[in-house]
Amino acid sequence: MALKRGLSGVGYPIVVLVFCSFLGLYSSTSIDHSDFSTTSSKQELDWRERLSLQHSKPLLTTKVFDVIKASADDLGPFSLDSFRKKNLSASWQSVGEESLAKSNTNNVEGNEPNQIAAYVKTEISRGKQDDLVDDDHSQFLDAPAFLARRQLRERRREKHAAALVKQDDEVTVKLENAALERSKSVDSAVLGKYSIWRKENENENTDSKVRLMRDQMVTARLYISIATMKKKIGLAQELENRLKESQHALGEATSDADLTRSAHEKIKSMDQVLSKAKEQLYDCKLVTGKLRATLQSADEQVRSLKRQSIFLSQLAAKTIPNGIHCLSMRLTIDYYLLPPEKRKFPRRENLENPRLFHYALFSDNVLAASVVVNSTIMNAKEQAKHVFHLVTDKLNFGAMNMWFLLNPPGKATIHVENVDEFKWLNSSYCPVLRQLESAAMKEYYFKGAHSTTLSTSSSNLKYRNPKYLSMLNHLRFYLPQIYPKLDKILFLDDDIVVQKDLTGLWSVNLHEKVNGAVETCGQSFHRFDKYLNFSNPHIAKNFDPNACGWAYGMNIFDLKEWKKRDITGIYHKWQNMNEDRVLWKLGTLPPGLMTFYGLTHPLNKSWHVLGLGYSPSIDRSEIENAAVIHYNGNMKPWLELAMTKYRSYWAKYIKFDHPYIRSCKLGE
């Protein structure tokens, strides 16, 4: 009864505490239970052990010690690997006869915790009563409640282990999948890819021999310079010889497949002489200084080449290809061979009919103008209602007439005029014409022809484009003067392609605004501060630097509102103030932004998609869904520097089997 009272008073936590204390003590000291007091006195135990023995001795009997020892020996350390391999300790297995365990489990399962605890207390009390009798404790181990308790513990451990295995398997699968995904983007055969996490270290050039030869040549030049400085003439000569051999072997090769068979021997020879040079000449401080100087020199060369590239691209954008020049000359000759009565276009009565759809196109490029007209008519629903007003210069007037006489735009009306015949357009009326004829403007343009100037001001070359000298570029500010009988007109640039019917633009409500255009600003790009000089007080006082810019190229103009608000007069005012180019650089977009400030109605962006002349990243679906696509920029579709991915949208409206086009070799 003493054991019963002790266990019931202290409770389960004390039993566990005592069990843990005696587990190590019992196994390490091999104490004889029959003479516990004698053995404990012989051992030099610390104060914790003595205190534990003092308080636990009246509670535990020999039989209880046997039970604890049996349980401890039976448990052993738990291992997940052991569980997987079915290498389980005895505590994971059923003890006793299965029939007895099942019968006792059925009796206990209804109220497992309480019944097991009560049964264990009963059995412990019974063991305490038999304390003086040294019986075999196997009966206690075979008790039904003990077996039931062990089975419950076994099931809990199995459940916990299964959860651990499942969790571990899920983690393993995730790690394996992640490794497989990473391995797809990693080529272990490529040198330099030492980290799968850092993309900047990936080397897309797999031609290791070419790269090695280039590195050797750079190092050789470095050591030649040092050897010359230290008067190692023989070594410098040897390095120069190997350098020439490597240059000859490398040639124009850009890949290992382009190298000659002798390249491998040249690499070995260069490596040997570089090793020799390193032994004789290597000085960390000196080499570092030479490499820094080489880097600065290379950087300056890159900047110089970039300026040259800008200049050449600007020059290419200015020039007219031989094929287009040939086409214009042939058409001009044939036009003036025609009798006067055959030089007229039909349906002239439609030219001033305000109920029709009128287009304004100002161009000196016959091929480009033909694409604009042809693409517009091919996508128009009612061709007979469309009227094209073309204005060109004296040089291309005959060619433009001849082309459309030979290739009339279906049932549409077309009319070609010569800008030089607009007698009202003179320097006394038009400020920009007066400025273009001034000596200062001519000097500004002609001094750009010197190479020294080009190398230092290449960023401003685009403002020296000859198109800014042509009045064709400034006619857009005189639409009511050119077409006084019209109410609305659609202005088109010659570097656009029409892909859908445009008649819907005439029904767009401009809300009493003059200009309908697609806005081009995105976040901080293409706002007014990009085009205008806001350090000038006239600009800063009248305009918002964050106002959104818009695009010329496809603009619907309400000519009635234009006249009412005197738009041309506003343009003249700002153009006069820009005599010395202090408000904006040359061009028509900046004065257009100022003239139509607050008078522009934004159109849906699907009407007009820009950037095909400079941006390689325009989405294909955006292009194909646009009503008009615009090749603004230097890479015009009729030039060789045009982007190939965009050229097909323009080229499909050219008849390459046309006799004139074929004779001038304007191939696709």
C-alpha positions as CSV (number, residue, x, y, z in Angstrom):
1,M,0.0,0.0,0.0
2,A,3.0,2.3,0.5
3,L,3.8,2.1,-3.1
4,K,0.2,2.8,-4.1
5,R,0.0,5.8,-1.9
6,G,3.3,7.1,-3.1
7,L,2.5,6.8,-6.8
8,S,-1.0,8.2,-6.4
9,G,0.2,11.2,-4.5
10,V,3.1,12.2,-6.6
11,G,1.5,11.4,-9.8
12,Y,2.7,10.4,-13.3
13,P,5.2,13.3,-13.7
14,I,7.2,12.1,-10.6
15,V,7.3,8.6,-11.9
16,V,8.7,9.8,-15.3
17,L,11.3,11.9,-13.5
18,V,12.3,9.1,-11.3
19,F,12.4,6.8,-14.3
20,C,14.7,9.1,-16.2
21,S,17.0,9.5,-13.1
22,F,17.3,5.8,-12.4
23,L,17.6,4.8,-16.1
24,G,21.1,6.1,-16.3
25,L,22.0,5.3,-12.7
26,Y,20.8,1.7,-13.0
27,S,22.5,1.0,-16.3
28,S,25.8,2.6,-15.4
29,T,26.4,1.3,-11.9
30,S,24.9,-2.2,-12.2
31,I,23.4,-1.9,-8.7
32,D,22.1,-5.1,-7.0
33,H,18.5,-4.5,-6.1
34,S,18.5,-6.7,-3.1
35,D,21.3,-4.7,-1.5
36,F,20.5,-1.2,-2.8
37,S,21.5,0.7,0.3
38,T,24.9,-1.0,0.6
39,T,25.8,-0.5,-3.1
40,S,24.8,3.2,-3.0
41,S,27.0,3.8,0.0
42,K,30.0,2.2,-1.9
43,Q,29.6,4.5,-4.9
44,E,30.8,8.1,-4.9
45,L,27.7,9.7,-6.2
46,D,27.2,13.3,-6.5
47,W,24.6,15.2,-4.5
48,R,21.9,15.0,-7.2
49,E,22.1,11.2,-7.3
50,R,22.1,10.9,-3.5
51,L,19.1,13.2,-3.3
52,S,17.3,11.1,-6.0
53,L,18.0,7.9,-4.1
54,Q,16.9,9.4,-0.8
55,H,13.5,10.4,-2.1
56,S,12.8,7.5,-4.4
57,K,13.9,4.6,-2.3
58,P,10.6,4.4,-0.2
59,L,8.6,4.6,-3.5
60,L,10.0,1.9,-5.7
61,T,10.3,-1.8,-5.2
62,T,12.5,-4.4,-6.8
63,K,9.7,-5.4,-9.1
64,V,9.2,-1.8,-10.3
65,F,12.9,-1.5,-11.0
66,D,12.7,-4.6,-13.1
67,V,9.8,-3.2,-15.1
68,I,11.7,0.1,-15.7
69,K,14.8,-1.7,-16.8
70,A,12.8,-4.0,-19.1
71,S,11.1,-1.0,-20.7
72,A,14.4,0.9,-21.0
73,D,16.3,-1.9,-22.6
74,D,13.4,-2.6,-24.8
75,L,13.0,0.9,-26.2
76,G,16.4,1.8,-27.4
77,P,17.0,4.9,-29.6
78,F,14.4,5.5,-32.3
79,S,15.7,6.0,-35.9
80,L,13.7,6.8,-39.0
81,D,16.1,4.7,-41.1
82,S,15.6,1.8,-38.7
83,F,11.8,2.1,-39.1
84,R,12.1,2.1,-42.9
85,K,14.3,-1.0,-42.8
86,K,11.9,-2.7,-40.4
87,N,14.8,-3.0,-37.9
88,L,12.6,-2.2,-34.9
89,S,13.4,-2.6,-31.2
90,A,11.3,-5.0,-29.1
91,S,9.1,-2.1,-27.9
92,W,7.7,-1.8,-31.5
93,Q,6.6,-5.5,-31.4
94,S,3.8,-7.2,-29.6
95,V,4.7,-8.9,-26.4
96,G,2.7,-11.9,-25.2
97,E,0.2,-14.0,-26.9
98,E,-1.8,-12.2,-29.6
99,S,-5.1,-13.7,-28.5
100,L,-4.6,-12.3,-25.0
101,A,-3.5,-8.9,-26.3
102,K,-6.6,-8.7,-28.6
103,S,-9.0,-9.6,-25.8
104,N,-7.5,-7.1,-23.5
105,T,-7.4,-4.4,-26.2
106,N,-11.1,-4.9,-26.8
107,N,-11.8,-4.5,-23.2
108,V,-9.8,-1.3,-22.9
109,E,-10.5,0.5,-26.1
110,G,-13.8,1.9,-25.0
111,N,-12.2,4.2,-22.4
112,E,-8.5,3.9,-23.1
113,P,-6.7,6.4,-20.8
114,N,-8.8,6.1,-17.7
115,Q,-9.1,2.3,-17.7
116,I,-5.4,1.7,-18.4
117,A,-4.4,4.1,-15.6
118,A,-6.7,2.4,-13.2
119,Y,-5.5,-1.0,-14.2
120,V,-1.9,0.0,-13.9
121,K,-2.5,1.4,-10.3
122,T,-4.2,-1.9,-9.4
123,E,-1.3,-3.9,-10.6
124,I,1.3,-1.7,-8.9
125,S,-0.6,-2.0,-5.6
126,R,-0.6,-5.7,-6.0
127,G,3.1,-5.7,-6.6
128,K,3.6,-3.6,-3.5
129,Q,1.7,-6.2,-1.4
130,D,4.0,-8.9,-2.6
131,D,7.1,-6.8,-1.9
132,L,8.5,-9.3,0.6
133,V,8.1,-12.2,-1.7
134,D,10.8,-12.5,-4.4
135,D,8.5,-13.8,-7.2
136,D,9.2,-13.7,-10.9
137,H,7.9,-10.4,-12.4
138,S,7.0,-12.0,-15.7
139,Q,3.4,-12.2,-14.5
140,F,3.4,-8.4,-14.3
141,L,4.9,-8.0,-17.8
142,D,2.2,-10.4,-19.2
143,A,-0.6,-8.5,-17.6
144,P,-3.5,-7.6,-20.1
145,A,-3.4,-3.9,-19.2
146,F,0.3,-3.8,-19.7
147,L,-0.1,-5.4,-23.2
148,A,-2.9,-3.0,-24.1
149,R,-0.8,0.0,-23.0
150,R,2.1,-1.3,-25.1
151,Q,-0.1,-1.8,-28.2
152,L,-1.5,1.7,-27.8
153,R,2.0,3.1,-27.6
154,E,3.0,1.1,-30.6
155,R,0.2,2.4,-32.7
156,R,1.0,6.0,-31.7
157,R,4.6,5.5,-32.7
158,E,3.7,3.9,-36.0
159,K,1.4,6.8,-36.8
160,H,4.0,9.3,-35.9
161,A,6.7,7.5,-37.9
162,A,4.4,7.3,-41.0
163,A,3.8,11.0,-40.8
164,L,7.5,11.6,-40.6
165,V,8.2,9.3,-43.6
166,K,5.5,11.1,-45.6
167,Q,6.8,14.5,-44.8
168,D,10.3,13.4,-45.5
169,D,9.2,12.0,-48.9
170,E,7.4,15.2,-49.9
171,V,10.5,17.3,-49.1
172,T,12.7,14.9,-51.0
173,V,10.4,15.1,-54.1
174,K,10.3,18.9,-54.0
175,L,14.1,19.1,-53.8
176,E,14.5,16.6,-56.6
177,N,12.1,18.5,-58.8
178,A,13.8,21.8,-58.1
179,A,17.2,20.3,-58.9
180,L,15.8,19.0,-62.2
181,E,14.5,22.4,-63.2
182,R,17.8,24.0,-62.4
183,S,19.7,21.4,-64.3
184,K,17.8,22.2,-67.5
185,S,19.3,25.7,-67.5
186,V,22.8,24.7,-66.6
187,D,25.3,23.3,-69.1
188,S,28.1,21.8,-67.0
189,A,30.2,21.4,-70.1
190,V,30.5,25.2,-70.6
191,L,33.5,26.8,-68.8
192,G,32.8,29.6,-66.4
193,K,29.3,28.4,-65.2
194,Y,30.4,27.8,-61.7
195,S,27.2,28.9,-60.1
196,I,23.7,27.9,-61.2
197,W,22.2,30.8,-59.1
198,R,24.0,33.7,-60.9
199,K,22.9,34.2,-64.4
200,E,25.4,37.0,-65.0
201,N,28.1,34.4,-64.8
202,E,26.7,32.3,-67.6
203,N,28.8,32.4,-70.7
204,E,26.8,32.2,-73.9
205,N,29.9,31.8,-76.0
206,T,30.8,28.1,-76.0
207,D,33.7,28.6,-78.3
208,S,36.4,28.3,-75.7
209,K,39.4,28.2,-78.1
210,V,38.5,31.5,-79.7
211,R,38.0,33.1,-76.3
212,L,41.3,31.7,-75.1
213,M,43.2,33.0,-78.1
214,R,41.8,36.4,-77.7
215,D,42.7,36.5,-74.0
216,Q,46.2,35.3,-74.9
217,M,46.6,38.1,-77.4
218,V,45.5,40.7,-74.9
219,T,48.0,39.4,-72.3
220,A,50.8,39.2,-75.0
221,R,50.3,42.9,-75.8
222,L,50.6,43.7,-72.1
223,Y,53.9,41.9,-71.8
224,I,55.2,43.3,-75.0
225,S,54.7,46.8,-73.5
226,I,56.4,45.8,-70.2
227,A,59.3,44.0,-72.0
228,T,59.9,47.0,-74.2
229,M,59.9,49.3,-71.1
230,K,62.4,47.0,-69.3
231,K,64.5,46.6,-72.5
232,K,63.9,42.9,-72.8
233,I,64.2,43.2,-76.6
234,G,64.5,39.4,-77.3
235,L,61.4,38.5,-75.2
236,A,59.4,41.4,-76.7
237,Q,60.3,40.1,-80.2
238,E,59.3,36.6,-79.3
239,L,56.0,37.8,-78.0
240,E,55.4,39.8,-81.1
241,N,56.0,36.8,-83.3
242,R,53.6,34.6,-81.4
243,L,51.1,37.4,-81.4
244,K,51.2,37.7,-85.2
245,E,50.9,33.9,-85.5
246,S,47.8,33.9,-83.2
247,Q,46.3,36.8,-85.2
248,H,46.8,35.0,-88.4
249,A,45.4,31.7,-87.0
250,L,42.4,33.5,-85.5
251,G,41.6,35.7,-88.6
252,E,37.9,36.4,-88.8
253,A,36.9,33.3,-86.8
254,T,34.1,33.8,-84.4
255,S,33.6,30.1,-83.4
256,D,35.9,27.1,-82.8
257,A,34.6,25.6,-86.0
258,D,36.1,28.4,-88.0
259,L,39.6,27.9,-86.7
260,T,42.3,26.2,-88.7
261,R,44.0,23.0,-87.6
262,S,47.1,24.9,-86.6
263,A,45.2,27.0,-84.0
264,H,45.8,24.4,-81.3
265,E,49.6,24.5,-81.8
266,K,49.5,28.3,-81.8
267,I,47.7,28.3,-78.4
268,K,50.4,26.0,-77.0
269,S,53.2,28.1,-78.3
270,M,51.6,31.3,-77.0
271,D,51.1,29.7,-73.6
272,Q,54.7,28.8,-73.3
273,V,56.0,32.2,-74.2
274,L,53.5,33.8,-71.9
275,S,54.7,31.6,-69.0
276,K,58.2,32.7,-69.8
277,A,57.2,36.3,-69.8
278,K,55.4,36.0,-66.5
279,E,58.5,34.5,-64.8
280,Q,60.7,37.4,-66.0
281,L,58.3,40.4,-66.1
282,Y,55.5,39.9,-63.7
283,D,55.0,42.8,-61.3
284,C,51.6,43.1,-59.7
285,K,51.6,46.9,-59.5
286,L,53.0,47.3,-63.0
287,V,50.6,44.8,-64.6
288,T,47.6,46.4,-62.9
289,G,48.6,49.8,-64.2
290,K,49.0,48.5,-67.7
291,L,45.7,46.7,-67.6
292,R,44.0,49.8,-66.4
293,A,45.5,51.9,-69.2
294,T,44.4,49.2,-71.7
295,L,40.9,49.3,-70.3
296,Q,40.6,53.0,-70.5
297,S,41.9,53.0,-74.1
298,A,39.4,50.3,-75.1
299,D,36.6,52.3,-73.4
300,E,37.5,55.3,-75.4
301,Q,37.6,53.3,-78.6
302,V,34.1,52.0,-77.8
303,R,32.8,55.5,-77.3
304,S,34.3,56.6,-80.6
305,L,32.9,53.7,-82.5
306,K,29.5,54.4,-80.9
307,R,29.6,58.0,-82.1
308,Q,30.6,56.7,-85.6
309,S,27.7,54.3,-85.5
310,I,25.2,57.0,-84.6
311,F,26.6,59.2,-87.4
312,L,26.4,56.4,-90.0
313,S,22.9,55.4,-89.0
314,Q,21.8,59.1,-89.3
315,L,23.5,59.3,-92.6
316,A,21.8,56.1,-93.8
317,A,18.5,57.5,-92.7
318,K,19.0,60.7,-94.7
319,T,20.0,59.0,-97.9
320,I,17.7,57.7,-100.7
321,P,18.6,54.2,-101.8
322,N,19.7,53.8,-105.4
323,G,16.6,51.7,-106.3
324,I,14.2,54.4,-105.1
325,H,16.3,57.1,-106.9
326,C,16.2,55.0,-110.1
327,L,12.4,54.6,-109.8
328,S,11.9,58.3,-109.4
329,M,14.1,59.2,-112.4
330,R,12.5,56.6,-114.7
331,L,9.0,57.7,-113.7
332,T,9.9,61.4,-114.2
333,I,11.2,60.9,-117.7
334,D,8.2,58.9,-118.8
335,Y,5.8,61.5,-117.2
336,Y,7.2,64.4,-119.2
337,L,7.0,62.3,-122.4
338,L,3.2,62.0,-121.9
339,P,1.0,64.5,-123.8
340,P,-0.6,67.1,-121.4
341,E,-4.1,65.7,-121.8
342,K,-3.0,62.4,-120.3
343,R,-1.4,63.9,-117.2
344,K,-4.7,64.5,-115.5
345,F,-6.4,62.4,-112.8
346,P,-10.1,61.5,-113.0
347,R,-12.9,62.5,-110.5
348,R,-11.4,66.0,-109.8
349,E,-14.9,67.1,-108.5
350,N,-14.3,65.1,-105.3
351,L,-11.3,67.1,-104.2
352,E,-13.4,69.7,-102.4
353,N,-16.4,67.6,-101.3
354,P,-16.5,67.8,-97.5
355,R,-18.8,64.8,-97.2
356,L,-16.0,62.4,-98.4
357,F,-13.0,61.1,-96.5
358,H,-9.9,63.2,-97.2
359,Y,-6.3,62.3,-96.5
360,A,-3.2,64.6,-96.6
361,L,0.1,63.1,-97.4
362,F,3.3,65.1,-97.9
363,S,6.3,63.1,-99.2
364,D,9.2,63.1,-101.7
365,N,9.4,59.3,-101.6
366,V,7.4,57.6,-104.4
367,L,7.7,54.1,-103.1
368,A,6.7,55.1,-99.5
369,A,3.7,57.1,-100.7
370,S,2.6,54.2,-102.9
371,V,2.5,51.9,-99.8
372,V,0.5,54.4,-97.8
373,V,-2.1,54.9,-100.5
374,N,-2.2,51.2,-101.5
375,S,-2.6,49.9,-97.9
376,T,-5.3,52.5,-97.1
377,I,-7.4,51.6,-100.2
378,M,-6.9,47.8,-99.8
379,N,-8.4,48.0,-96.3
380,A,-11.1,50.6,-97.0
381,K,-14.8,49.5,-97.1
382,E,-16.0,52.1,-99.6
383,Q,-13.1,53.0,-101.9
384,A,-15.1,55.6,-103.9
385,K,-15.5,57.8,-100.8
386,H,-11.7,58.2,-100.2
387,V,-9.7,61.2,-101.5
388,F,-5.9,61.5,-101.3
389,H,-4.2,64.8,-101.4
390,L,-0.5,64.4,-102.1
391,V,2.1,67.2,-102.0
392,T,5.7,66.7,-103.1
393,D,8.6,68.8,-104.3
394,K,9.6,69.9,-107.8
395,L,12.1,67.0,-108.2
396,N,9.6,64.2,-107.5
397,F,6.4,65.9,-108.9
398,G,6.6,64.1,-112.2
399,A,7.4,60.7,-110.7
400,M,4.6,60.9,-108.2
401,N,2.1,61.8,-110.9
402,M,3.3,59.1,-113.2
403,W,3.2,56.3,-110.6
404,F,-0.4,56.9,-109.7
405,L,-1.4,57.4,-113.3
406,L,-0.1,54.0,-114.0
407,N,-1.3,52.5,-110.7
408,P,-4.6,54.3,-109.8
409,P,-5.9,53.5,-106.3
410,G,-9.0,51.7,-107.3
411,K,-12.1,53.9,-107.3
412,A,-10.6,56.4,-104.9
413,T,-9.7,59.9,-106.0
414,I,-6.1,61.2,-106.0
415,H,-4.4,64.5,-106.6
416,V,-0.8,65.5,-106.6
417,E,0.5,69.0,-106.1
418,N,3.9,70.7,-106.1
419,V,4.8,72.6,-102.9
420,D,6.9,75.1,-105.0
421,E,3.6,76.3,-106.6
422,F,2.1,77.4,-103.3
423,K,2.8,81.1,-103.9
424,W,1.3,82.2,-100.6
425,L,4.0,80.1,-98.8
426,N,6.9,82.6,-98.7
427,S,9.4,83.8,-96.2
428,S,7.4,86.9,-95.3
429,Y,4.4,84.8,-94.2
430,C,6.1,81.7,-92.9
431,P,8.7,82.1,-90.1
432,V,10.3,78.7,-90.5
433,L,10.9,79.4,-94.2
434,R,12.6,82.6,-93.3
435,Q,14.7,80.8,-90.7
436,L,15.7,78.1,-93.1
437,E,17.0,80.6,-95.6
438,S,19.1,82.5,-93.0
439,A,22.9,82.3,-93.0
440,A,22.9,81.1,-89.4
441,M,20.8,78.1,-90.2
442,K,22.9,77.2,-93.2
443,E,26.0,77.4,-91.1
444,Y,24.4,75.1,-88.5
445,Y,23.7,72.5,-91.2
446,F,26.8,72.8,-93.3
447,K,29.3,72.8,-90.4
448,G,27.9,69.4,-89.5
449,A,29.6,67.9,-92.5
450,H,33.1,68.1,-90.9
451,S,34.3,64.9,-89.3
452,T,35.7,66.8,-86.2
453,T,32.2,68.2,-85.5
454,L,30.6,64.8,-86.0
455,S,32.8,63.1,-83.5
456,T,31.9,65.6,-80.8
457,S,28.2,66.3,-81.5
458,S,26.9,63.0,-82.9
459,S,23.9,63.1,-80.4
460,N,22.6,66.2,-82.3
461,L,23.0,64.7,-85.8
462,K,19.3,63.8,-86.0
463,Y,18.4,67.5,-85.8
464,R,20.5,68.1,-88.9
465,N,18.4,65.8,-91.1
466,P,17.6,67.4,-94.5
467,K,13.9,66.7,-93.9
468,Y,13.9,69.6,-91.5
469,L,15.1,71.9,-94.3
470,S,12.2,70.9,-96.5
471,M,8.9,72.7,-96.3
472,L,7.1,69.4,-96.9
473,N,7.8,68.7,-93.2
474,H,6.2,72.0,-92.1
475,L,3.1,71.9,-94.3
476,R,1.1,70.1,-91.5
477,F,0.7,73.5,-89.9
478,Y,-1.0,75.0,-93.0
479,L,-3.8,72.5,-93.7
480,P,-6.7,75.0,-93.7
481,Q,-4.7,77.2,-96.1
482,I,-4.0,74.3,-98.5
483,Y,-7.6,72.8,-98.2
484,P,-9.9,75.7,-97.4
485,K,-13.1,73.9,-98.5
486,L,-12.7,70.9,-96.2
487,D,-14.0,70.4,-92.6
488,K,-11.9,67.5,-91.5
489,I,-8.8,65.8,-92.8
490,L,-6.7,62.8,-91.8
491,F,-2.9,63.5,-91.9
492,L,-0.7,60.6,-92.7
493,D,3.1,60.3,-92.6
494,D,4.8,58.5,-95.5
495,D,6.5,55.9,-93.1
496,I,3.2,54.3,-92.0
497,V,1.2,51.3,-93.1
498,V,-2.6,51.2,-92.9
499,Q,-4.0,47.8,-91.8
500,K,-7.7,48.5,-91.1
501,D,-10.5,50.7,-92.4
502,L,-10.0,54.3,-91.1
503,T,-13.4,55.8,-91.8
504,G,-14.3,55.5,-88.1
505,L,-11.9,58.3,-87.3
506,W,-14.2,60.9,-89.0
507,S,-17.0,60.0,-86.5
508,V,-14.8,60.4,-83.4
509,N,-16.0,63.1,-81.1
510,L,-13.1,65.4,-80.5
511,H,-15.0,67.4,-77.9
512,E,-14.2,70.8,-79.6
513,K,-10.5,69.9,-79.7
514,V,-8.6,70.5,-82.9
515,N,-6.3,67.5,-83.0
516,G,-7.1,63.8,-82.5
517,A,-3.9,61.8,-81.8
518,V,-2.6,58.8,-79.9
519,E,-0.6,59.7,-76.7
520,T,2.9,58.3,-76.5
521,C,3.9,58.9,-72.9
522,G,4.4,56.0,-70.5
523,Q,5.4,56.7,-67.0
524,S,8.2,59.3,-67.4
525,F,8.8,58.9,-71.1
526,H,7.8,61.2,-73.9
527,R,6.4,64.0,-71.8
528,F,6.8,67.6,-72.6
529,D,10.1,68.0,-70.7
530,K,11.7,65.6,-73.2
531,Y,11.1,67.9,-76.1
532,L,11.0,71.5,-74.7
533,N,13.6,73.6,-72.9
534,F,12.0,74.2,-69.5
535,S,14.9,76.3,-68.4
536,N,13.4,79.0,-70.6
537,P,10.9,81.1,-68.7
538,H,8.5,81.2,-71.7
539,I,8.3,77.4,-71.7
540,A,8.2,77.0,-67.9
541,K,5.4,79.6,-67.6
542,N,3.1,78.2,-70.3
543,F,3.5,74.4,-70.2
544,D,3.4,71.5,-67.8
545,P,6.7,69.5,-68.0
546,N,4.7,66.3,-67.1
547,A,2.1,66.8,-69.8
548,C,1.7,63.8,-72.1
549,G,3.2,63.9,-75.5
550,W,1.4,62.6,-78.6
551,A,2.4,61.3,-82.0
552,Y,2.4,62.8,-85.5
553,G,1.9,60.2,-88.2
554,M,-1.9,59.7,-88.1
555,N,-3.8,62.7,-86.9
556,I,-7.5,63.7,-87.5
557,F,-7.8,67.5,-87.6
558,D,-11.0,69.5,-87.3
559,L,-10.3,72.3,-89.7
560,K,-13.3,74.3,-88.5
561,E,-12.0,74.5,-85.0
562,W,-8.5,75.1,-86.4
563,K,-9.7,78.3,-88.1
564,K,-11.7,79.4,-85.1
565,R,-8.7,79.1,-82.7
566,D,-6.2,80.4,-85.2
567,I,-3.8,77.4,-84.8
568,T,-1.5,78.6,-87.6
569,G,-1.1,82.0,-85.8
570,I,-0.2,80.2,-82.6
571,Y,2.4,78.2,-84.4
572,H,3.8,81.3,-86.0
573,K,4.2,83.0,-82.6
574,W,6.2,80.1,-81.1
575,Q,8.3,79.7,-84.3
576,N,9.3,83.3,-84.2
577,M,10.4,83.0,-80.6
578,N,12.6,80.1,-81.5
579,E,14.8,81.9,-84.0
580,D,17.9,80.9,-82.2
581,R,16.6,77.4,-81.2
582,V,16.4,78.3,-77.5
583,L,12.9,76.8,-77.0
584,W,13.4,73.5,-78.8
585,K,15.6,71.8,-81.3
586,L,14.7,71.5,-85.0
587,G,11.7,69.4,-85.9
588,T,7.9,69.6,-86.0
589,L,6.8,67.6,-83.0
590,P,8.0,70.2,-80.3
591,P,6.1,73.1,-82.0
592,G,3.2,70.8,-82.6
593,L,3.0,69.9,-78.9
594,M,3.1,73.6,-78.0
595,T,0.6,74.7,-80.7
596,F,-2.0,72.1,-79.9
597,Y,-1.4,72.2,-76.1
598,G,-4.8,71.7,-74.5
599,L,-6.4,71.2,-77.9
600,T,-5.6,67.5,-78.5
601,H,-8.1,64.7,-77.9
602,P,-6.4,61.3,-77.1
603,L,-7.4,58.5,-79.4
604,N,-7.4,54.8,-78.5
605,K,-3.9,53.4,-78.8
606,S,-5.0,50.6,-81.1
607,W,-5.5,53.2,-83.9
608,H,-1.8,54.0,-84.0
609,V,1.2,51.8,-82.9
610,L,4.6,53.5,-83.1
611,G,8.3,52.4,-82.8
612,L,8.8,50.0,-85.7
613,G,11.7,52.1,-86.8
614,Y,13.7,51.9,-83.6
615,S,12.3,49.4,-81.1
616,P,12.9,45.7,-81.6
617,S,10.6,44.7,-78.7
618,I,7.1,45.6,-79.9
619,D,4.6,42.8,-79.4
620,R,3.5,41.0,-82.5
621,S,-0.2,40.9,-81.4
622,E,-0.1,44.7,-80.8
623,I,1.2,45.3,-84.3
624,E,-1.3,43.0,-85.9
625,N,-4.3,44.5,-84.0
626,A,-3.3,48.1,-84.9
627,A,-5.1,50.2,-87.5
628,V,-1.9,52.0,-88.4
629,I,1.7,51.0,-87.7
630,H,4.4,53.6,-87.8
631,Y,8.1,53.1,-88.7
632,N,9.2,56.3,-86.9
633,G,12.9,56.3,-86.3
634,N,16.0,55.7,-88.5
635,M,15.2,52.2,-89.5
636,K,12.8,52.9,-92.3
637,P,11.4,49.8,-94.1
638,W,12.8,50.9,-97.5
639,L,16.4,51.0,-96.1
640,E,18.8,48.2,-95.7
641,L,19.1,48.9,-92.0
642,A,15.4,48.2,-91.4
643,M,14.5,45.6,-88.9
644,T,13.8,42.4,-90.8
645,K,11.0,41.3,-88.3
646,Y,8.9,44.3,-89.2
647,R,9.7,44.8,-92.9
648,S,7.1,42.2,-94.1
649,Y,4.2,44.4,-92.9
650,W,5.4,47.1,-95.3
651,A,6.7,45.0,-98.2
652,K,3.4,43.1,-98.7
653,Y,1.8,46.3,-100.2
654,I,4.5,46.5,-102.9
655,K,4.1,44.8,-106.3
656,F,7.7,43.6,-106.8
657,D,6.8,42.2,-110.2
658,H,6.0,45.7,-111.4
659,P,8.1,46.5,-114.5
660,Y,9.5,49.8,-113.0
661,I,10.3,48.2,-109.6
662,R,11.9,45.1,-111.2
663,S,14.0,47.3,-113.6
664,C,15.3,49.3,-110.7
665,K,16.1,46.1,-108.7
666,L,13.9,47.0,-105.8
667,G,13.8,43.4,-104.6
668,E,12.0,42.2,-101.5
